[in-house]
Amino acid sequence: MSFDYDGMGAFYKKSGRSMRRTEENHPVKFGIMKDEYLASLQSDSSETIIMAAVSFKGGVGKSTISNALGSYLEGDAVVLNLDYVQKAEESNACDTVDYIDYIDEISVSELIDELSKRYKFIILDTPGDISSPTVTEILDRVDRFIIPLTTGKRARQATESSLDVLFGPDAMLKGKIRVFFLLNMYKLVSKRDQAVKHFTDLLHNMEFSEEIEIIPKLVGLKYSEAIDRMEEEAQSVGALAASNKGAYGPARKTLDSVCMKIEEFFEL
């Protein structure tokens, strides 16, 4: 998807001319249309759910799960990529906007407002530095987080750092927050079980802000070459499965199961 900000401006101008003609010729009708239009914008914006995939470590699967969830939610969702290094629109199968393309024209908060008029779900694919101004500017608009982690020691340390920044004593966030932890790309069950133990101990020992109520959920996703192929081909795993059910069918079933759990847990 190409998000044409200037194009939207031209659309509004064209609509404005049409509305002015209606106002001149049919003032009562114009008043009704105006009230309905403004009400629809307020309704769309208030109903939009903003989720964020976050981690201080790269390569743990933030972009992969953002792309997969965006594809699973079909036309109702858009991925807003906040990572300046990579162009997600070129590799994602779902609707995607790269903020780097609009950074000189509009703030990320304003861009979210525009996207809220068109989409029910916005999935923020964040960079490794979640303490950057681009991310902190909009964190207070997010109450659903996806934190991918892997079985390695560095990934566990990155998860701890992410939790401290987001939900620690000095956190800016408040209220009830749902956090979906995705233990991603594990290969051995023994490694998975070990990582689960480390993660459970981490949650028990973490000091969280008294103004935040964390509702956590942990789900595992085993490594799959088919899921890697999804980004290489810029196709959803569903499209790949349709082309080769034997090769990609199991991956689709697994990934859809994870997305379904996210959908249920986040009450989407």
Buried (B, 14 or more C-beta within 10 A) or exposed (E): EEBEBEEEEEEEEEEEEEBEEBBEEEEEEBEEBEEEEEEEEEEBBEEBBBBBBBBBBBBBBBBBBBBBBBBBBEEBBBBBBBBEEBBBBEBBBBBBBBBBBBBEEBBBEEBBBBBBEBBBBBBBBBBBEBEEEBBEBBBEBBBBBBBBBBBBEEBBEBBBBBBBBBBBEEBEBEEEBBBBBBBBBBEEEEBBEEBBEBBEEBBEEEEBBEEBEBEBBBBBBBEBEBBEBBBEBEBBBBBBBEEEEEEBBEBBEBBBEBBEBBBEBBEB
